[in-house]
Amino acid sequence: MNTVTAVIALGANLENPRQQVEAAMAALNQVKGIRVKAISPLYTTKPVGLTDQPDFVNAAVLVHTSLSASELLHTLLKLEKQQGRVRDIPNGPRVIDLDLIDYHHQIFNDADLVLPHPRAHERAFVMVPLAAIAPYYVIGTHGSASTLAAKLLKAQPDAVTIIADGQD
């Protein structure tokens, strides 16, 4: 069975966000055709877009998968739904958010899926966790995760804060 590498970003800011992110990580590893290979530390981040909401807990995982990009996307959406995700307010609060950031460095641009994720390189809450587990991972034509994370943190030094063990 051939597998490819994919990057998934996780975030939550409702109903015990840390627990929600950790539960989603565990659920990913239970899906046939997905194996989690690296897990970033957890970070707290300020909301982007709609700012009048609680801070987020964010992380990134590197997976090996035998699923197609479309199958992986639909699996992520199914896991979100199982954890109670309701999509009612764009950029609004959420129990869990699972974003497919990259799929084997392939380019997709259709109605359901655009890869690499079109805004990932602009988001410290994606790049900092990814840089922690795969610093040389290149996102499209934008550069490596570590270079992008450094650039984003230089512009906004307080954009992300690592969560220490035992801290929520």
Solvent accessible surface area in square Angstrom, and as a share of the most:
residue,aa,sasa,rsa
1,M,187,0.84
2,N,141,0.72
3,T,75,0.44
4,V,30,0.17
5,T,36,0.21
6,A,0,0.00
7,V,0,0.00
8,I,0,0.00
9,A,8,0.06
10,L,2,0.01
11,G,3,0.03
12,A,0,0.00
13,N,5,0.02
14,L,60,0.30
15,E,123,0.55
16,N,83,0.43
17,P,33,0.21
18,R,46,0.17
19,Q,108,0.48
20,Q,28,0.13
21,V,0,0.00
22,E,76,0.34
23,A,46,0.36
24,A,0,0.00
25,M,16,0.07
26,A,59,0.46
27,A,30,0.23
28,L,0,0.00
29,N,54,0.28
30,Q,144,0.64
31,V,31,0.18
32,K,174,0.74
33,G,19,0.18
34,I,1,0.00
35,R,118,0.43
36,V,26,0.15
37,K,115,0.49
38,A,25,0.19
39,I,93,0.47
40,S,6,0.04
41,P,52,0.33
42,L,18,0.09
43,Y,15,0.06
44,T,39,0.22
45,T,5,0.03
46,K,127,0.54
47,P,14,0.09
48,V,85,0.49
49,G,57,0.55
50,L,69,0.34
51,T,95,0.55
52,D,134,0.70
53,Q,25,0.11
54,P,69,0.43
55,D,63,0.33
56,F,19,0.08
57,V,13,0.07
58,N,8,0.04
59,A,0,0.00
60,A,0,0.00
61,V,0,0.00
62,L,27,0.13
63,V,0,0.00
64,H,66,0.30
65,T,1,0.01
66,S,40,0.26
67,L,30,0.15
68,S,49,0.32
69,A,4,0.03
70,S,58,0.38
71,E,92,0.41
72,L,0,0.00
73,L,26,0.13
74,H,97,0.43
75,T,25,0.14
76,L,0,0.00
77,L,67,0.33
78,K,125,0.53
79,L,15,0.07
80,E,3,0.01
81,K,161,0.68
82,Q,120,0.53
83,Q,41,0.18
84,G,39,0.37
85,R,34,0.13
86,V,103,0.59
87,R,146,0.53
88,D,101,0.52
89,I,95,0.48
90,P,115,0.72
91,N,81,0.42
92,G,1,0.01
93,P,41,0.26
94,R,34,0.12
95,V,11,0.06
96,I,0,0.00
97,D,19,0.10
98,L,4,0.02
99,D,37,0.19
100,L,9,0.04
101,I,1,0.00
102,D,1,0.00
103,Y,17,0.07
104,H,85,0.38
105,H,102,0.46
106,Q,72,0.32
107,I,145,0.74
108,F,57,0.24
109,N,128,0.66
110,D,83,0.43
111,A,110,0.85
112,D,106,0.55
113,L,16,0.08
114,V,62,0.36
115,L,2,0.01
116,P,23,0.15
117,H,25,0.11
118,P,61,0.38
119,R,111,0.40
120,A,0,0.00
121,H,36,0.16
122,E,102,0.46
123,R,44,0.16
124,A,10,0.07
125,F,41,0.17
126,V,3,0.01
127,M,0,0.00
128,V,17,0.10
129,P,0,0.00
130,L,0,0.00
131,A,18,0.14
132,A,54,0.42
133,I,37,0.19
134,A,14,0.11
135,P,50,0.31
136,Y,181,0.69
137,Y,22,0.09
138,V,66,0.38
139,I,0,0.00
140,G,32,0.31
141,T,136,0.79
142,H,82,0.37
143,G,24,0.23
144,S,19,0.13
145,A,0,0.00
146,S,39,0.25
147,T,86,0.50
148,L,11,0.06
149,A,7,0.05
150,A,64,0.49
151,K,140,0.59
152,L,30,0.15
153,L,55,0.27
154,K,177,0.75
155,A,80,0.62
156,Q,109,0.49
157,P,105,0.66
158,D,113,0.59
159,A,17,0.14
160,V,18,0.10
161,T,76,0.44
162,I,95,0.48
163,I,12,0.06
164,A,58,0.45
165,D,141,0.73
166,G,80,0.77
167,Q,80,0.36
168,D,132,0.69
